[in-house]
Amino acid sequence: MVFVDDDRPKKKLAHEIGQDVSLVSEGELEERIALLQGEIERLRGEVSKRRASRSAADAVFKL
């Protein structure tokens, strides 16, 4: 008989910078890398938005 544990709540994956990962599985390390890469992209997007906003404001005030 096979049991599927899909109805169990999944723990939220989190990572703290500098956290000890010596006991973390290879699969979880890969998940954390993907999580952090996604966060880097999100933050880069925010930086781009702010630069565009600042450039637009600079253009208005240089008139």
C-alpha positions in Angstrom: 0.0 0.0 0.0 1.3 3.5 -0.9 0.5 6.5 1.1 0.7 10.0 -0.3 1.5 12.8 2.1 0.4 15.6 -0.1 -2.2 16.8 2.4 0.4 17.5 5.1 1.3 21.2 5.4 4.8 21.8 3.9 7.2 23.6 6.0 8.2 27.0 4.5 11.7 27.0 3.2 13.8 29.7 4.7 17.5 30.4 4.8 19.5 32.7 7.0 22.8 34.1 5.7 25.7 32.3 7.4 23.5 29.5 8.7 25.2 26.2 9.4 24.2 23.9 6.6 26.3 20.9 7.5 23.3 18.7 8.2 21.1 20.0 5.3 20.5 17.5 2.4 21.8 18.1 -1.1 18.2 18.5 -2.4 17.4 21.1 0.2 20.6 23.0 -0.6 19.5 23.1 -4.2 16.1 24.4 -3.1 17.8 27.1 -1.0 20.0 28.1 -3.9 16.9 28.5 -6.1 15.1 30.5 -3.4 18.1 32.8 -3.0 18.5 33.2 -6.8 14.8 34.2 -7.0 15.3 36.7 -4.2 18.3 38.2 -5.9 16.3 38.6 -9.1 13.5 40.2 -7.2 15.8 42.6 -5.5 17.5 43.5 -8.8 14.1 44.3 -10.2 13.5 46.7 -7.3 16.8 48.4 -7.8 16.0 48.9 -11.5 12.6 50.4 -10.7 14.2 52.8 -8.2 16.9 53.8 -10.7 14.3 54.5 -13.4 12.3 56.6 -10.9 15.3 58.5 -9.9 16.3 59.1 -13.5 12.8 60.4 -14.3 12.9 62.7 -11.3 16.4 64.0 -12.2 15.1 64.7 -15.8 12.2 66.7 -14.5 14.3 68.8 -12.1 17.1 69.5 -14.6 14.7 71.3 -16.9 
